Amino acid sequence: MSSPLISIYSRLPVAFTHGEGVWLWDAQGRRYLDGLAGIGVSCLGHAHPRLVAAISEQAARVIHTSNIYEVPQQTALAERIAQLSGMEEVAFANSGSEANEAAIKLARYHGYKNGNTHAHIITMDSSWHGRTLGTLAATGSEKARKGFEPLPTGFIQVKYNDLDAVAQAGDREPRVNAVLLEVLQGEGGIRPSDISYLQALRKLCTERGWLLMIDEVQSGIGRTGKWFAHQWADIKPDVMTLAKGLGGGVPIGAMVATGPAANVLTPGSHGTTFGGGPLVCAAGLAVLDTLEQDRLLANAETVGAHLHRRLEEGLADVAGVNEVRGWGLMLGIELDRPCGVLVTRALEAGLLINVTRDRVVRLLPPLILTSDQADQLAEILIPLIKQFLAE
Ligand SMILES: *Cc1c(COP(=O)(O)O)cnc(C)c1O
């Protein structure tokens, strides 16, 4: 009998029964090195004792109340995020898409309150912001959007990492009031933007009175070695969105606002039934505490640099390897040809990876990865890539 699951995923033929640290086991008892962390989610690896304890203890007290009551865990997590980002306000959601929806709504409401009732948002080519209708309209993937028209209007897509393209789009469309981007594109192929571009973009947004909105859903929460990837450019956005790593595996998203974006949303203008409940916020607090106390940002930076070097050395002069790139433990290996088959081959070799944009091997291992484990990862992956390119 065929499965009643709607086949929106072509799934790999494996199911995991349990995990520990950077390892996962399948039903046959085979062990896998997790180089993907559930697409950048399981930042503390699997079954981390502190996260398990926080979730179990909270579940035994109360899982859900409602946002019509005070939720102390939510307030505490908002305070932590505000402190780490230097930003003022936080609203919670259940996913990256939802956090970005909130950001889009905030930009529009900001326009509306300032006499611009059809605010437009500039977004980037090859960007990824989610699969809801609003975030899909903002997403720079023709493939993801196709067939779902009509999509919400009010988005202008420009070339990524090109300041003139942003300025010119604003010259042509006076209703622009925000720019939304990832500073290090994830789904788009682990494509970093230039630090100088980010700094100039920050200035341009300030000059023109636009909100700078940074999607840190994949790159945030220590992934690149800073709490938030934009901190490498020493800039502060007006709006930032978070999700993936924030709950260490439980579904949570957040939209963070400051400066001109603070105090824009008011009671009745936005809301969520589940967002920021006691369970996920207790998990979020445990994640942030553990990242801090175990110095996992520094670990992501040093082990990331180590892995980056190992991959570069191991793949140097291999025909077909275009580039190894990324920041911290958010790494991509771009080949000159589609390489989706590597995912299955790595799985067979006991390694979990992903391929994005057809040609980019993506690595997002847990931030607890050690240098030894990074070596093990490289020792499995490099020969697979070499063999594939030699075929
Ligand atoms: C994954 C991702 C999203 C979407 O998050 P979901 O939780 O899948 O809705 C949005 N933006 C970026 C940068 C992402 O990587």
The ligand as an SDF file (V2000), in Angstrom:
LIG
                    3D

 15 15  0  0  0  0  0  0  0  0999 V2000
   14.8490   27.4730    6.6510 C   0  0  0  0  0  0  0  0  0  0  0  0
   14.7870   28.9230    6.3660 C   0  0  0  0  0  0  0  0  0  0  0  0
   13.5800   29.6320    6.3920 C   0  0  0  0  0  0  0  0  0  0  0  0
   12.2550   28.9450    6.5650 C   0  0  0  0  0  0  0  0  0  0  0  0
   12.1260   28.3770    7.8220 O   0  0  0  0  0  0  0  0  0  0  0  0
   10.9490   27.2990    8.0990 P   0  0  0  0  0  0  0  0  0  0  0  0
   11.1070   26.9960    9.5540 O   0  0  0  0  0  0  0  0  0  0  0  0
   11.2110   26.1480    7.1920 O   0  0  0  0  0  0  0  0  0  0  0  0
    9.6740   27.9740    7.8130 O   0  0  0  0  0  0  0  0  0  0  0  0
   13.6280   30.9930    6.2270 C   0  0  0  0  0  0  0  0  0  0  0  0
   14.7810   31.6430    6.0140 N   0  0  0  0  0  0  0  0  0  0  0  0
   15.9600   31.0040    5.9660 C   0  0  0  0  0  0  0  0  0  0  0  0
   17.2160   31.7770    5.7540 C   0  0  0  0  0  0  0  0  0  0  0  0
   16.0020   29.6190    6.1210 C   0  0  0  0  0  0  0  0  0  0  0  0
   17.1690   28.9820    6.0490 O   0  0  0  0  0  0  0  0  0  0  0  0
  1  2  1  0
  2  3  1  0
  2 14  2  0
  3  4  1  0
  3 10  2  0
  4  5  1  0
  5  6  1  0
  6  7  2  0
  6  8  1  0
  6  9  1  0
 10 11  1  0
 11 12  2  0
 12 13  1  0
 12 14  1  0
 14 15  1  0
M  END
$$$$
